[in-house]
Amino acid sequence: MVALTAFALLTRQTRADQYPATMVISLPAAAETVEPLRPTPATLAALISAPSQSVTPTSSDPRPPTSTPTPALRPTGYYVAPLNPTPIPTPELPPAAPFPASCDGPGRMNILVIGMDGRSANYDRAARADALAVIGVNFGDRSAQILSIPRDLWVQIPAYGTQPTQENRINTGYALAGSYGYPGGGAAFQAYVISQTFGLRIDRAMVLNFTAFESAIDTIGGVDINVTTAVHDPRYPDDQGGTLVLEIPAGLVHMDGRTALMYARTRHADSDFGRMRRQQKVLMAVRDKLLTPESLLVLPSLVQLIYQSVSTDLSLDDVGLLGCVGPQIPRESITQIVIDSTMTTSFVATSGAQVLLPKMDLITPLLAAFNTGQ
């Protein structure tokens, strides 16, 4: 991200009374009335033509004056002029199947899932996306893919309207939608940024905050997650601006909404890559729970929650298609992909931000595999 700051100029106050000076002027000593002088024209001419004489002030300070050096300017910030980079061509992937017309297929639906940071229900605010994942569902061959995208990936934000191409974190697409005037708002522009970066077609989007996530998990009765590595986070952020110590033991753990959110958000124990893998575990656990017989009774409440607490352009017909094909996709036919440290390079941007440069030669084959299926 390119940061815009200003330089501060050091100021110096001149002390006018540092070297006081007095002018010596002689006044009449007598108190009697003094007649004003009335110079003759000859006297005036002599005064005008006489050479001027300077009066040297006398100082009450016997020390000779010294020159005060001008202080050097010291920068108190930085400003980096934003570049207008040459646009990078969008990767060309194998054509994806068209949008499905029925549960029997063929067809493919790519859904962008955006997790927002915080509990604000105002999804129109200029906020960065905290989590990004694309879920692809193939209706013909009954398969699916999950692609997790690092939020710190340094990419080109495509030009739109009067805004030029710029380099920034990929998750800033959501916040920039307002200044770009992009129709559809943050979710639509975030989808556009991802489609231009990776060549993926994004059909629908879903945005949820912390509260909506917790409520969805609680509505289905919690989830069971096999925690392969115990979680110890001594600095997990709480909702009051502080931190708490988070401990989740290894093994099969039943999580309510609050615990599942903490499991999906924590990253101090490892990295953002580990966090994305945990998020995929939560998604798979939700999928497994929705396929249990007891979840049939809560599906109406879950659909109501989606349209009350989640921002999405999924229609009721779309939800019906997903509800039809979902149970027919076996777990082994779901491919999980994380753009991790092997496909990125750590990089310090000109603004000082710690970001990740994508290795597109390694990412593009995974995108091609993600985009396949009928």
C-alpha positions as CSV (number, residue, x, y, z in Angstrom):
1,M,0.0,0.0,0.0
2,V,1.3,3.4,-0.8
3,A,1.0,5.7,2.2
4,L,0.6,9.5,1.8
5,T,2.1,11.6,4.6
6,A,3.5,15.1,4.9
7,F,6.9,16.6,5.9
8,A,6.9,19.0,8.9
9,L,9.1,22.1,8.7
10,L,11.0,23.1,11.8
11,T,10.3,26.7,12.8
12,R,12.6,29.1,14.6
13,Q,11.4,32.1,16.6
14,T,13.6,35.2,16.4
15,R,13.9,36.9,19.7
16,A,13.8,40.7,18.9
17,D,14.9,41.6,22.5
18,Q,18.0,39.6,22.5
19,Y,20.2,42.6,21.7
20,P,18.3,45.7,22.8
21,A,19.6,49.0,21.4
22,T,18.8,52.7,22.4
23,M,19.0,55.8,20.4
24,V,20.6,58.9,22.2
25,I,18.6,62.0,21.5
26,S,19.3,65.5,23.1
27,L,16.3,67.3,24.4
28,P,16.1,71.0,25.6
29,A,17.1,71.3,29.2
30,A,15.2,74.5,30.0
31,A,11.5,74.5,30.6
32,E,10.9,77.8,28.9
33,T,9.0,77.9,25.7
34,V,11.1,77.2,22.7
35,E,10.2,79.0,19.6
36,P,10.0,76.6,16.6
37,L,12.8,77.0,14.1
38,R,11.7,78.5,10.8
39,P,14.4,77.6,8.3
40,T,15.0,79.9,5.4
41,P,14.9,78.5,1.9
42,A,18.7,78.7,1.8
43,T,18.9,76.6,5.0
44,L,16.5,74.0,3.6
45,A,18.5,73.7,0.4
46,A,21.7,73.2,2.5
47,L,20.1,70.4,4.6
48,I,18.8,68.5,1.6
49,S,22.2,68.7,-0.1
50,A,24.2,67.7,2.9
51,P,25.5,64.1,3.0
52,S,23.5,61.7,5.2
53,Q,25.1,60.5,8.4
54,S,24.3,57.1,10.1
55,V,23.6,56.9,13.8
56,T,25.3,53.9,15.4
57,P,23.1,52.4,18.2
58,T,24.7,51.6,21.5
59,S,24.0,48.2,23.1
60,S,23.4,47.6,26.7
61,D,25.0,44.1,26.2
62,P,28.8,44.4,26.1
63,R,29.1,41.1,24.3
64,P,29.5,41.2,20.5
65,P,26.4,39.7,18.7
66,T,26.8,36.2,17.4
67,S,25.1,34.7,14.4
68,T,22.4,32.0,15.1
69,P,22.8,29.1,12.7
70,T,19.7,28.1,10.7
71,P,18.5,24.6,11.9
72,A,18.6,21.8,9.4
73,L,15.2,20.5,8.2
74,R,14.4,17.1,9.7
75,P,11.8,14.9,8.0
76,T,9.1,13.7,10.4
77,G,7.4,11.4,7.9
78,Y,7.5,10.2,4.3
79,Y,5.6,10.6,1.2
80,V,5.8,8.1,-1.7
81,A,4.3,9.2,-5.0
82,P,2.0,6.5,-6.2
83,L,3.1,4.7,-9.3
84,N,1.0,3.9,-12.3
85,P,2.3,0.5,-13.2
86,T,1.9,-1.2,-16.5
87,P,-1.2,-3.5,-16.2
88,I,-0.3,-7.2,-15.9
89,P,-2.3,-9.4,-18.3
90,T,-5.0,-11.5,-16.6
91,P,-4.0,-15.2,-16.7
92,E,-5.8,-17.3,-19.4
93,L,-7.4,-20.4,-17.8
94,P,-9.4,-23.2,-19.4
95,P,-13.0,-22.0,-19.9
96,A,-15.2,-22.7,-16.9
97,A,-18.5,-24.5,-17.3
98,P,-21.4,-22.1,-17.6
99,F,-23.6,-21.1,-14.7
100,P,-25.9,-24.1,-13.8
101,A,-29.5,-24.1,-14.9
102,S,-30.5,-27.2,-12.9
103,C,-29.3,-29.4,-10.1
104,D,-28.5,-32.1,-12.7
105,G,-26.0,-29.9,-14.4
106,P,-23.9,-29.3,-16.3
107,G,-22.7,-26.1,-14.9
108,R,-20.4,-24.4,-12.3
109,M,-21.0,-21.8,-9.6
110,N,-18.0,-19.9,-8.2
111,I,-18.9,-18.2,-4.9
112,L,-16.5,-15.6,-3.3
113,V,-16.7,-15.8,0.6
114,I,-15.5,-12.6,2.3
115,G,-15.0,-12.5,6.1
116,M,-15.1,-9.0,7.5
117,D,-13.1,-7.9,10.5
118,G,-15.4,-6.8,13.3
119,R,-19.0,-7.1,14.3
120,S,-20.4,-4.1,12.4
121,A,-23.5,-5.0,10.4
122,N,-22.7,-2.1,8.0
123,Y,-21.4,-4.0,5.0
124,D,-21.2,-0.8,3.0
125,R,-18.4,0.6,5.1
126,A,-14.9,1.0,3.6
127,A,-13.2,-1.9,5.4
128,R,-10.7,-4.4,4.3
129,A,-11.6,-8.0,3.9
130,D,-10.2,-10.2,6.7
131,A,-10.5,-13.5,4.9
132,L,-10.9,-14.4,1.2
133,A,-12.0,-17.8,-0.2
134,V,-13.5,-18.9,-3.5
135,I,-15.7,-22.0,-3.5
136,G,-16.3,-23.6,-6.8
137,V,-19.2,-26.1,-7.2
138,N,-19.5,-28.4,-10.2
139,F,-23.0,-29.6,-10.9
140,G,-22.1,-32.1,-13.7
141,D,-19.4,-34.2,-12.1
142,R,-20.4,-33.6,-8.5
143,S,-17.1,-32.1,-7.3
144,A,-16.0,-28.9,-5.6
145,Q,-12.9,-26.8,-4.9
146,I,-12.0,-24.4,-2.1
147,L,-9.3,-21.7,-2.8
148,S,-8.0,-19.6,0.0
149,I,-6.3,-16.3,-0.9
150,P,-3.8,-14.5,1.4
151,R,-5.1,-11.1,2.4
152,D,-1.6,-9.6,2.2
153,L,-1.0,-10.7,-1.4
154,W,0.5,-7.7,-3.3
155,V,-1.3,-7.4,-6.6
156,Q,-2.4,-4.8,-9.1
157,I,-5.7,-3.2,-8.4
158,P,-7.1,-2.7,-11.9
159,A,-8.0,0.7,-13.2
160,Y,-11.6,1.7,-13.2
161,G,-13.3,5.0,-14.1
162,T,-10.9,7.8,-13.3
163,Q,-8.8,5.7,-11.0
164,P,-5.5,4.4,-12.5
165,T,-4.0,1.0,-11.9
166,Q,-2.3,0.8,-8.5
167,E,-0.4,-1.8,-6.5
168,N,-1.9,-2.8,-3.2
169,R,-2.9,-5.7,-1.0
170,I,-5.6,-7.8,-2.6
171,N,-8.0,-7.4,0.3
172,T,-8.1,-3.6,-0.2
173,G,-10.5,-4.1,-3.1
174,Y,-13.4,-4.1,-0.8
175,A,-12.5,-0.7,0.8
176,L,-11.7,0.9,-2.5
177,A,-15.0,0.3,-4.1
178,G,-16.5,3.6,-2.9
179,S,-13.6,5.7,-4.2
180,Y,-13.7,3.8,-7.5
181,G,-17.5,4.2,-7.8
182,Y,-17.8,0.5,-8.7
183,P,-21.4,-0.7,-9.1
184,G,-22.4,-3.3,-6.5
185,G,-20.1,-2.0,-3.8
186,G,-17.3,-3.6,-1.9
187,A,-18.1,-7.3,-2.6
188,A,-18.5,-6.6,-6.3
189,F,-15.2,-4.8,-6.7
190,Q,-13.4,-7.3,-4.5
191,A,-14.7,-10.0,-6.9
192,Y,-13.5,-7.9,-9.9
193,V,-10.0,-7.6,-8.4
194,I,-9.7,-11.3,-7.9
195,S,-11.1,-12.1,-11.3
196,Q,-8.6,-9.8,-13.0
197,T,-5.7,-11.1,-10.9
198,F,-6.3,-14.8,-11.3
199,G,-8.6,-15.1,-14.3
200,L,-11.4,-16.8,-12.3
201,R,-15.0,-16.1,-13.0
202,I,-16.8,-15.0,-9.8
203,D,-20.6,-15.7,-10.1
204,R,-21.8,-14.8,-6.6
205,A,-20.5,-13.3,-3.4
206,M,-21.2,-13.7,0.3
207,V,-20.0,-11.3,3.0
208,L,-20.3,-12.0,6.8
209,N,-19.0,-10.5,10.0
210,F,-18.0,-12.1,13.2
211,T,-21.5,-12.1,14.6
212,A,-23.0,-13.7,11.5
213,F,-20.3,-16.4,11.5
214,E,-20.9,-17.3,15.2
215,S,-24.7,-17.3,14.7
216,A,-24.5,-19.6,11.7
217,I,-22.4,-22.1,13.7
218,D,-24.7,-21.9,16.7
219,T,-27.8,-22.3,14.5
220,I,-26.6,-25.7,13.2
221,G,-25.6,-26.8,16.7
222,G,-21.9,-26.3,16.6
223,V,-19.3,-28.2,14.6
224,D,-16.8,-31.0,15.3
225,I,-13.2,-30.3,14.2
226,N,-10.2,-32.6,14.4
227,V,-7.5,-30.3,15.8
228,T,-4.2,-31.8,14.6
229,T,-2.0,-29.4,16.5
230,A,-2.9,-27.8,19.8
231,V,-3.4,-24.0,19.6
232,H,-1.7,-21.7,22.0
233,D,-2.2,-18.0,21.3
234,P,-1.1,-15.7,24.1
235,R,-2.3,-12.5,22.3
236,Y,-5.7,-13.3,20.8
237,P,-7.6,-10.1,20.3
238,D,-10.8,-9.8,22.3
239,D,-13.8,-7.6,21.6
240,Q,-12.8,-4.9,24.1
241,G,-9.5,-3.8,22.5
242,G,-7.4,-6.1,24.6
243,T,-6.0,-9.6,24.3
244,L,-6.6,-13.0,26.0
245,V,-4.8,-16.3,26.1
246,L,-6.4,-18.9,23.7
247,E,-5.9,-22.6,24.3
248,I,-7.5,-25.3,22.1
249,P,-6.2,-28.8,22.7
250,A,-5.4,-31.3,20.0
251,G,-8.0,-33.9,19.2
252,L,-11.6,-33.9,18.2
253,V,-13.1,-30.7,19.6
254,H,-16.8,-29.7,19.5
255,M,-16.9,-26.0,18.9
256,D,-19.7,-23.5,19.3
257,G,-19.8,-20.3,17.3
258,R,-17.4,-18.3,19.5
259,T,-14.8,-21.1,19.7
260,A,-15.0,-21.8,15.9
261,L,-14.4,-18.1,15.2
262,M,-11.3,-18.0,17.5
263,Y,-10.0,-21.2,15.9
264,A,-10.5,-19.6,12.4
265,R,-9.0,-16.3,13.3
266,T,-5.9,-17.1,15.4
267,R,-2.6,-16.8,13.7
268,H,0.0,-15.9,16.3
269,A,0.9,-19.5,16.9
270,D,2.0,-20.0,13.3
271,S,1.1,-17.7,10.3
272,D,-1.6,-16.5,8.0
273,F,-1.1,-19.6,6.0
274,G,-2.0,-21.8,9.0
275,R,-5.0,-19.6,9.6
276,M,-6.3,-20.2,6.1
277,R,-6.0,-24.0,6.6
278,R,-8.0,-23.7,9.8
279,Q,-10.6,-21.7,8.0
280,Q,-11.0,-24.5,5.4
281,K,-11.3,-27.0,8.3
282,V,-14.2,-25.0,9.6
283,L,-15.9,-24.9,6.2
284,M,-15.5,-28.6,5.8
285,A,-16.9,-29.1,9.3
286,V,-19.9,-27.0,8.5
287,R,-20.4,-29.0,5.3
288,D,-20.3,-32.3,7.3
289,K,-22.7,-31.0,9.9
290,L,-25.2,-29.8,7.3
291,L,-25.4,-33.4,5.9
292,T,-26.5,-34.9,9.3
293,P,-30.2,-35.7,9.7
294,E,-30.7,-33.4,12.6
295,S,-29.6,-30.4,10.5
296,L,-32.7,-30.7,8.3
297,L,-34.8,-29.2,11.0
298,V,-32.6,-26.0,11.2
299,L,-32.2,-25.4,7.5
300,P,-35.1,-22.8,7.4
301,S,-33.5,-20.9,10.3
302,L,-30.2,-21.0,8.6
303,V,-31.6,-19.6,5.3
304,Q,-33.4,-16.9,7.3
305,L,-30.1,-16.0,9.0
306,I,-28.3,-15.7,5.6
307,Y,-30.7,-13.1,4.4
308,Q,-30.9,-11.2,7.6
309,S,-27.3,-11.1,8.8
310,V,-25.2,-11.8,5.7
311,S,-24.7,-9.7,2.6
312,T,-25.1,-11.8,-0.5
313,D,-26.4,-11.8,-4.1
314,L,-27.3,-15.5,-3.9
315,S,-31.0,-15.8,-4.9
316,L,-33.4,-18.3,-3.4
317,D,-33.1,-20.3,-6.6
318,D,-29.3,-20.3,-6.2
319,V,-29.6,-21.5,-2.6
320,G,-32.0,-24.2,-3.8
321,L,-29.5,-25.4,-6.4
322,L,-26.7,-25.6,-3.8
323,G,-28.9,-27.4,-1.4
324,C,-29.7,-29.9,-4.0
325,V,-26.2,-30.7,-5.3
326,G,-24.3,-30.3,-2.0
327,P,-25.3,-33.7,-0.4
328,Q,-24.4,-35.4,-3.7
329,I,-20.7,-34.2,-3.6
330,P,-18.6,-36.8,-1.6
331,R,-15.9,-35.4,0.7
332,E,-13.1,-37.0,-1.3
333,S,-14.3,-35.0,-4.4
334,I,-13.6,-31.6,-2.6
335,T,-10.2,-30.2,-3.4
336,Q,-8.7,-27.8,-0.9
337,I,-6.1,-25.2,-2.2
338,V,-4.2,-22.7,-0.2
339,I,-1.9,-20.1,-1.8
340,D,0.9,-20.6,0.8
341,S,4.5,-19.7,1.4
342,T,5.8,-21.9,-1.4
343,M,3.8,-19.8,-3.9
344,T,4.7,-16.4,-2.5
345,T,7.7,-14.3,-1.6
346,S,7.9,-12.0,1.4
347,F,8.4,-8.4,0.3
348,V,8.6,-4.9,1.9
349,A,6.6,-2.4,-0.1
350,T,7.8,1.2,-0.5
351,S,5.3,2.2,2.2
352,G,7.1,-0.2,4.6
353,A,4.3,-2.7,4.6
354,Q,5.1,-6.4,4.9
355,V,3.4,-8.1,2.0
356,L,3.5,-11.2,-0.2
357,L,4.5,-11.2,-3.9
358,P,2.7,-14.0,-5.8
359,K,4.7,-16.5,-7.8
360,M,2.2,-16.7,-10.7
361,D,4.2,-19.4,-12.5
362,L,3.3,-21.7,-9.5
363,I,-0.1,-20.3,-8.8
364,T,-1.5,-20.5,-12.4
365,P,-1.5,-24.3,-12.7
366,L,-3.5,-24.5,-9.5
367,L,-6.0,-22.0,-10.8
368,A,-6.4,-24.1,-13.9
369,A,-7.1,-27.1,-11.8
370,F,-9.5,-25.1,-9.7
371,N,-11.4,-23.9,-12.8
372,T,-12.1,-27.4,-14.2
373,G,-15.1,-29.6,-13.8
374,Q,-18.6,-29.8,-15.1
